[in-house]
């Protein structure tokens, strides 16, 4: 019987394999037949992903498109499109379905690919808003991240979207950069693990996404997180050695461990070559070395920028030729783009048509695999049943609670006791309003700090409020260009005095300060800036803090924004400090739960907090030679990478190795006991770092190579075990060859990157 079952199982596997081969073969046949019937004009239009801005004039009030106008102005069809995320959900779907009906009833009957953004949830009006990426990185919880992006995938696919431009795998190593908020961490390993979880959430674990999932786009390839001067799109001044060992690592890891469908190069140039035009990066490293087989989408207008920004090509058509020969398959653009010139390039003999066909084949095959040719439409009823459900809100709350980092808690001011508080003062320019960070639909709807604390207080205590000072005259906005800072200092001084009077009548002050998305965001033009020269608090926030400290009332400072800020005086003088970044739609409730001890904070910094811009770069995994202090500053950050306190305490035992000498093919096991020595249950993130002591290329003083979140009841002890594989010991040498070299390796284990215990092993 056992033999018969084995034979039957083998037969079923063979049949399944043959069926899959047939499906692939059928799709390839359909794609080849379709391409053979297409004109050059139709081909070039398929390779362009357009913005909806140029099509709004063709939209009726009810969301249907004027198809006669579409046919007149776009006789050769449209390949892909990103719709206006701020449209009402029902109108959004009507627009999408109207486009699809038009596209599949004319010409080659090819459906349109609709794309979306998924940085911290699917970006669309009414969708669930989770904590911003830098806050999600602070959870150090890939399992949570996968659940979040699974929800985001379902909400996106229910609106007809089949591809999202996520995850962002840039390294947050330049906090002046306004896009720091979009990144999980400064550390390559943490970015890789969180990014891998995001890909699995969006796409599922199958080879291709199903109808409840969407394709991902790894971005921005590569080095985008550390632009010169922190300016968006500026050159990346790092060596190929650093590029391969640091910035490339998350891409390499995810391509190996997941099934990313697409990838997007970055705007910047490295070594004088724009990344979209860099054949070494794209063809040699990405395609050949890493084996990436998916299609490549350009960043918005980046192909055009090869000519108009980098002056690497003498014309837009030459930029198009360079890009498509470099296997940049799709041109993401506004209303017109560089790939409009593809047909002219082919007809003039300057471009072989095979390049167009190769890119087109990848994209059309993707459309078939995503089921667009079978059913390209979205269903309003389905969208309503799965969008921002009670379960989704509960998940957003859990994520916000886990993202909060306790930086300081002098004399155990936190958690607050609602039985000892009669009046709680909520003060600060970020106490009111839902602050989500970039790539969020507007208008924003969520629970802010004030509303969260009022709801928590109920009848137990009184909550009062004062703005304290202003950061801008208008509501913060990711998309709006205009930002007017207050110029009437007297008005702000009046607000500070009002806050002082409110504070005097309170028992405790919750102070909500930091930045908004108006000052920390993607800077896509001189009329839309988002990078800063300083990390200091904006406006009169420091003066507000000083005035409130003078009241003698206990203060809990809550820091919001998209990057670490230089809060030297706050660290020195304010008794309790929480780092929140952007907590998403349930942030106010999450904050209340943490402040009053319903939730024990477990977040850890995924990015170093420097004392000033003068310390930059400040990322923890520095080279040994970056070691000397300045004459006026000790060489240590305000708060180190991996740091975060708890309402309980943890004791780390001594780490042990299962062996002290290994070969280059062996694993080594590290074990360390962790004890909750406090009075409440908690969750601790145990971190493991490695240093290759002597090597043919200078290696960082420490590199994160593993971590584990451990839940411990009061008094409980658990052994945490890490397995160090040969892969975790490898690096690219100065010849850019991946090697594992013999020698000593230090293993450092602890609660952050500073407080570690060290053991040593040798690789023969």
Residue, then its C-alpha position, 0 to 999 in steps of 0.5 A: x500500500x505504501x509503495x502504491x501511495x508513493x507511486x500515486x503521489x509521484x504521478x500527481x506531482x508529475x501531472x501538476x508539473x506538466x499542467x503548470x508547464x502547459x499553462x506557461x506555454x499557453x501564456x507564452x504562445x498567447x503573448x507571442x501571437x499578440x506581439x506579432x499583431x501589434x504595431x510599433x505605436x501600440x507596443x510603445x504605448x504598452x511600455x508606458x505607465x501614465x498618471x491619471x492627471x492627464x485623463x481627468x478632463x475625460x472623466x464624467x462626474x459619475x466616474x465614467x470615462x468619455x471613451x470617444x475622447x480616449x480613442x481620439x487621443x489614445x488610438x494605440x491604447x494605454x499600458x499602465x496607469x496610476x489613478x488619483x488615490x484621493x478619489x472617493x472609493x466608489x468613483x475610483x472603481x468606476x473610473x478603473x472599470x470604465x478604462x478597462x471596458x474601453x481598453x478591452x473592447x478596442x484594438x488588441x483588447x489588452x487590459x490596462x495595468x493599474x498600479x498603486x503605492x503601498x508604503x504603510x498600507x495601500x495608499x487610497x482614500x478609505x484604506x487602512x493606514x498603518x504606521x509609517x515605514x520607519x515606525x514599522x521598522x521600530x517594531x523589529x517584527x517581520x511577522x507583524x509586517x507580513x500580516x500588515x502587507x497581506x491586508x494592504x494587498x487585499x485592499x489594493x487588489x479589491x480596487x483592481x490594482x495589480x502592482x504596488x511600488x513597494x517595498x522601499x529597501x533604501x538604507x536610512x543613513x542620511x536623516x536630513x533626507x526627507x524620504x528617511x520616513x519611507x525606510x525601515x532602518x539604517x541597517x541592511x539586515x533589518x531592512x532585508x528581513x522587514x522587506x522580505x516580510x513585506x514582499x511575502x505579505x503583498x504577493x503571498x508565498x506562491x511563485x506568482x500573486x493570486x487575485x487577493x495579492x499584488x505584485x511588488x516592486x523592489x525600490x530604489x535600486x540602489x544607494x538611494x538612502x544616502x544622497x549627497x547633502x541629504x538632497x533628493x535625487x542628488x549623487x550617491x558618493x559611496x564606493x562600489x565596495x560599500x554599495x555591494x556590502x550594504x545597499x545591495x544586501x536587501x535586494x540580494x536577500x529578497x531576490x534569493x528568498x522571495x519572488x519579487x515580480x518587479x524592481x525600480x531603479x533610483x533617480x540618483x547617479x553613482x560614479x557619474x552614471x545615472x542608475x537607470x542608464x548604468x549597465x553595470x548595475x542593471x545588467x551585470x549586477x542585478x540581472x546576471x549576478x543576482x539573477x533577477x528575471x522580473x520586469x523593471x519599472x522606471x521611477x517617475x520621469x527618471x528616463x527623461x532625467x537621464x537627459x534633462x537632469x543628469x545630462x548623460x544623454x543629448x536628447x530624450x530619445x537617446x535617453x529612451x534608447x539607453x534605458x530600454x537597451x539597459x532592460x528598463x522595461x516600463x517608462x513611468x511618466x506623467x502625461x508623456x514620456x521618453x518611450x514615446x520615441x521608441x517607434x521613431x528610434x526603431x524606424x530610423x534604425x537607431x534601436x533594434x525592435x528586439x529590445x521593445x519586444x523583449x520588454x513587451x513580452x515580460x509585461x504582457x506575460x505579467x498581465x496574463x499571469x495576474x488574470x487581467x485578460x480574464x477579468x480586469x474589473x474591480x467589484x465595489x461590493x467586495x471593496x467595501x467588505x474588506x476595506x478598513x474592517x474592524x479586524x484591520x483597525x485592530x491590526x493597525x492598533x497593534x502595529x502602532x503600539x509595538x512601534x512606540x519606543x520608550x527612550x527615557x523614563x526617569x523615576x518611572x514616571x510612566x506608566x501613568x496612573x489614572x487614579x492619581x490624575x485629576x487633570x491631564x494637559x495635552x499640549x503641543x503642535x502635533x497633539x491635534x490632527x492625524x499625522x501619517x507621513x508621506x504616501x498617505x491619501x488625503x484628507x486624513x482620518x484617524x485618532x489623534x493624540x488628544x482624541x485618544x487620551x480623551x477617549x481613554x480618560x472617560x469619566x476618570x480624569x479631565x483632559x485639557x488642551x493647548x496648541x503651544x506653538x505653530x509649525x505652519x500656518x496651514x494643515x500639513x500635507x504630503x502633496x500640497x506645495x505651499x508651506x508657510x511658517x509663522x512669522x509672527x513671533x508674538x503670536x507664538x509667544x502668546x500660544x506658549x503662555x496659554x500653554x503654560x496656564x493650562x499646564x499649571x492647572x494639570x497634574x501631568x503634561x503630555x507634550x506632542x512635538x516634532x515634525x509634520x510631513x510638510x517638512x519631511x517628505x519627498x522633495x520632487x521640485x523647488x516648489x515642493x521641498x522636504x529635505x532639511x539642513x538641521x535636525x533641531x525642533x522647528x519653530x518655537x518648540x524648544x522655547x515651549x519645552x523650556x516654558x513648560x519645564x519651568x512650571x515644575x509639572x512632570x512632562x512626557x514628551x512624545x516625538x513625531x515625524x519622519x526622521x530622528x531629531x536632535x533633542x539634546x535638551x529634552x533628553x537632559x531635562x524632560x523626565x519621560x520621552x517616547x519616540x512615535x514617528x508616525x503611528x497611523x490611523x489608530x495612533x492616538x489610542x495606541x499612545x494612550x494604551x502605552x502611556x497608562x500601561x495597558x501596553x508595555x512598550x517594546x519598540x527599538x530604534x531602527x535608526x541612530x539618533x544623532x546629537x546634531x547634523x555635525x555628527x553625520x553620518x551617524x549610523x552604527x555599523x561604522x568602519x573602524x577608522x571613523x572613531x575619533x571624537x570632535x573637540x566639542x563632542x564625544x563620539x557617541x549618539x544621543x540614542x544608539x541603534x537598537x535602543x528602547x526601554x520597557x516598563x520592566x527590566x531584563x537581565x542577559x546571561x552570558x552568551x555561549x557557543x556550541x563550538x569555538x572553531x568551525x570550517x567554512x561550511x559549518x554553522x555555529x550556534x549561539x545561546x543566551x538566557x534572558x530573564x524578565x527581572x521586573x514586575x510586569x510581562x514584556x517583549x524584548x528584542x534580543x540582537x546579535x551582531x558580528x565583526x569580522x576582525x581581520x579581513x581583506x577589506x576593512x569591515x564594520x565594527x559590528x553588523x546586525x546578523x540576527x534578532x529575536x523578539x521574546x515574550x517574557x512574564x515577570x520572573x520568567x527566563x528563556x534561552x534564546x538561540x541563534x544559528x550563524x550560517x556561513x552566509x552571514x559571515x560572507x562579504x564582498x572583498x575589494x575585488x567585489x567577489x563574495x567570500x568567506x575568509x578564515x580568521x576570528x569573528x566576534x559575536x556580540x549579543x545584547x539589547x542594543x548596539x552598545x550594551x553587548x557581551x562578546x564571545x569569539x570563534x574562529x573560521x579555519 
